[in-house]
Structures are given as structure tokens and as C-alpha cells.
Amino acid sequence: MAGMRRRHSMELSARNQLSGTVTDIKLGGVMAEITVEIAGGHELVSVITRASAERLGLQAGDQVTVIIKSTEVMLGK
């Protein structure tokens, strides 16, 4: 069934899940930079493959969930 998008609902182990709105998409040859505005007007930027951005059909204005899963979180002062 080429061309049909399927949405899957699944629970994730990642606790850091933030809802937001895609505000900007910059497509490169291989990678894509996706900017998402979250609560309080803060922005997060995710770099994913261009193929993933296209598969998700991402567009400015889309509601998305930012999922942060990391083994390290660094702080500087």
C-alpha cells in the first residue's frame, strides 16, 4: 500500500515528552533541522534524517511530541 501513511499509537519509556508546534523546517541533502515551539514560547531544535522528516510529512503548524531520551544530560555554569 504505497503512499498510505499509518499512525501507530504506542507507549514509550521516555519520560521527557513535550507537546509543541513545528515552526520551521530546514531540509538539507541528508538531514533536516526541525524547530518546535513548546510551552512558554520556548523552542527546541531536532536534527533528524531528511527521509524521516519526509516520511512523517512534517510541515510548519503540525502538532508534534518532542521525545527526549538521553543517557547523559550536561549542565554548565
Residue pairs with C-beta under 8 A, 6 or more apart in sequence:
5 57
12 67
13 69
14 67
14 68
14 69
16 67
16 68
16 69
17 65
17 66
17 67
17 68
18 36
18 38
18 39
18 44
18 65
18 66
18 68
19 38
19 39
19 63
19 64
19 65
19 66
20 36
20 37
20 38
20 39
20 44
20 63
20 64
20 65
20 66
21 36
21 37
21 61
21 62
21 63
21 64
22 34
22 35
22 36
22 58
22 59
22 60
22 61
22 62
22 64
23 35
23 36
23 37
23 43
23 60
24 33
24 34
24 35
24 60
25 32
25 33
25 34
25 35
25 53
25 58
25 59
25 60
26 32
26 33
27 50
27 53
28 50
29 50
30 49
30 50
31 47
31 48
31 49
31 50
32 47
32 48
32 49
32 50
32 52
32 53
32 58
33 45
33 46
33 47
34 45
34 46
34 47
34 48
34 53
34 58
35 43
35 44
35 45
36 43
36 44
36 45
36 46
36 64
36 66
37 43
38 44
38 66
44 66
46 66
58 64
